[in-house]
Amino acid sequence: MKIYHQLSEFHPPRYAVVTSGTFDGVHLGHQKILRRLKELALREGGETVLLTYWPHPRLILQPEDHSLRLLTTLPEKVKLLEEMGVDHLIILPFTKELSQMSSEEFIRKLVVDKIQTKILVIGYDHKFGKNREGSFEYLQSHSHLFGFAIEEISRQDVDDLAVSSTKIRKALALGDSSTASRYLGRSYFLSGQVVKGQQIGRSLGFPTANIQIADHSKLLPRDGVYAVRAEVNSIQYKAILNIGNRPTVEGEKKTIEAHLIDFEGDLYGKELHIYFQEFLREEKKFESLQALKNQLVIDRERAIFIL
C-alpha cells in the first residue's frame, strides 16, 4: 500500500476506484465498502484509492469538545487498511479551510482533478463538503458534470450487519469486548510503549508492563480486569490486563498494566499490542496486598481457561 500525506504526492493510476471517509475502527461496515472497492478495481483493471482525513474532523471543527474517543489511532488505521488490501491511501490534513469547501468544489478539485476518479463508492450515510451538504443524491444528480460513476453501499447492506462505530463505542464503555469484536470482525486492540511503573506487581509475583498510549484520543474500554492477548516482537502471549486507578495501592492516575503469562524478559521500551478477549471483573480495593495477590491468581487461571 502506498501512503500519501499530501495530494501533491499522489500520481493517479490509470483507473482509480475511490472511496472516502474517516473509517474509524475499520469495522465490518467499512470492510464491506472496501471489498466492493476491490471487486470493482479487479473488474476494471484499476487500483483502489482511499481518501481519509487526519486529524479527525471533529477535533478541528469542535476543538472545545474533548469527548471524542477514537477506535483506531492513525497508525492502527493504516495497518488495518493495508491488511484489507488498499492500493493507495491518501491521508489528507483536515483543516478549517478544507471544511469550508462546497460539495461541488470538493468533488471537482479533489475527487476529479487531483485523484481522477473513475468510480466513487460511498456508504449510504456518507456526506461531504461544507456543512456535510454533499450526498449520494447530489452526486447522482450531477454525475454528468463530474465524469465518474457513483455506487452507494445501501442502508440495507449495512443494516444487515447491524454495525456502527457508535455501537462499538457503547459496547466498550460497558466492558463488552466480545460484542465490540463481533462488530469489528476482529479483536479490539490498543498499542503502546512499555514504560517504568512502581513495580508493585513484581513484588507480588505478577510483574506487569505499564503501557503508555501516545494518542490520548484512543478509546479505552471500561475500567476493570480483562483476559487479553499481548503481542510483543510479533509473538502473542496470554495475559491479564488492568485498566484503572489501582485503588488497593492508592493509585493517583489511570494506568494500563498487563501481566504476560509465561513471558520472561525485559519489556521496557518495547511496543506492546493488546487484543481484548473478555471482561473478567471490575476493579476494586482489596483489604491487603495479599488479598489482591489471591485475586490475581484467580484472574490468571480464568484468563488461561478463556484464552
C-alpha positions, 0 to 999 in steps of 0.5 A, spaced: 500 500 500 502 506 498 501 512 503 500 519 501 500 525 506 499 530 501 495 530 494 501 533 491 504 526 492 499 522 489 500 520 481 493 517 479 493 510 476 490 509 470 483 507 473 482 509 480 476 506 484 475 511 490 472 511 496 472 516 502 471 517 509 474 517 516 473 509 517 474 509 524 475 502 527 475 499 520 469 495 522 465 490 518 461 496 515 467 499 512 470 492 510 464 491 506 465 498 502 472 496 501 471 489 498 466 492 493 472 497 492 476 491 490 471 487 486 470 493 482 478 495 481 479 487 479 473 488 474 476 494 471 483 493 471 484 499 476 487 500 483 483 502 489 484 509 492 482 511 499 481 518 501 481 519 509 482 525 513 487 526 519 486 529 524 479 527 525 474 532 523 471 533 529 477 535 533 478 541 528 471 543 527 469 542 535 476 543 538 472 545 545 469 538 545 474 533 548 469 527 548 471 524 542 474 517 543 477 514 537 477 506 535 483 506 531 489 511 532 492 513 525 497 508 525 492 502 527 488 505 521 493 504 516 495 497 518 488 495 518 487 498 511 493 495 508 491 488 511 484 489 507 488 490 501 488 498 499 492 500 493 493 507 495 491 511 501 491 518 501 491 521 508 489 528 507 490 534 513 483 536 515 483 543 516 478 549 517 479 551 510 478 544 507 471 544 511 469 550 508 469 547 501 462 546 497 460 539 495 461 541 488 468 544 489 470 538 493 468 533 488 471 537 482 478 539 485 479 533 489 475 527 487 476 529 479 482 533 478 487 531 483 485 523 484 481 522 477 476 518 479 473 513 475 468 510 480 466 513 487 463 508 492 460 511 498 456 508 504 449 510 504 450 515 510 456 518 507 456 526 506 461 531 504 463 538 503 461 544 507 456 543 512 456 535 510 451 538 504 454 533 499 450 526 498 449 520 494 443 524 491 447 530 489 452 526 486 447 522 482 444 528 480 450 531 477 454 525 475 454 528 468 458 534 470 463 530 474 465 524 469 465 518 474 460 513 476 457 513 483 455 506 487 452 507 494 453 501 499 445 501 501 442 502 508 440 495 507 447 492 506 449 495 512 443 494 516 444 487 515 450 487 519 447 491 524 454 495 525 456 502 527 462 505 530 457 508 535 455 501 537 462 499 538 463 505 542 457 503 547 459 496 547 466 498 550 464 503 555 460 497 558 466 492 558 463 488 552 469 486 548 466 480 545 460 484 542 465 490 540 469 484 536 463 481 533 462 488 530 469 489 528 470 482 525 476 482 529 479 483 536 479 490 539 486 492 540 490 498 543 498 499 542 503 502 546 510 503 549 512 499 555 514 504 560 517 504 568 511 503 573 512 502 581 513 495 580 508 493 585 506 487 581 513 484 581 513 484 588 507 480 588 509 475 583 505 478 577 510 483 574 506 487 569 508 492 563 505 499 564 503 501 557 503 508 555 498 510 549 501 516 545 494 518 542 490 520 548 484 520 543 484 512 543 478 509 546 479 505 552 474 500 554 471 500 561 475 500 567 476 493 570 480 486 569 480 483 562 483 476 559 487 479 553 492 477 548 499 481 548 503 481 542 510 483 543 516 482 537 510 479 533 509 473 538 502 473 542 502 471 549 496 470 554 495 475 559 491 479 564 490 486 563 488 492 568 485 498 566 484 503 572 486 507 578 489 501 582 485 503 588 488 497 593 495 501 592 492 508 592 493 509 585 493 517 583 492 516 575 489 511 570 494 506 568 494 500 563 498 494 566 498 487 563 501 481 566 504 476 560 503 469 562 509 465 561 513 471 558 520 472 561 524 478 559 525 485 559 519 489 556 521 496 557 521 500 551 518 495 547 511 496 543 506 492 546 499 490 542 493 488 546 487 484 543 481 484 548 478 477 549 473 478 555 471 482 561 473 478 567 471 483 573 471 490 575 476 493 579 476 494 586 480 495 593 482 489 596 483 489 604 491 487 603 496 486 598 495 479 599 488 479 598 489 482 591 495 477 590 489 471 591 485 475 586 490 475 581 491 468 581 484 467 580 484 472 574 490 468 571 487 461 571 480 464 568 484 468 563 488 461 561 481 457 561 478 463 556 484 464 552 
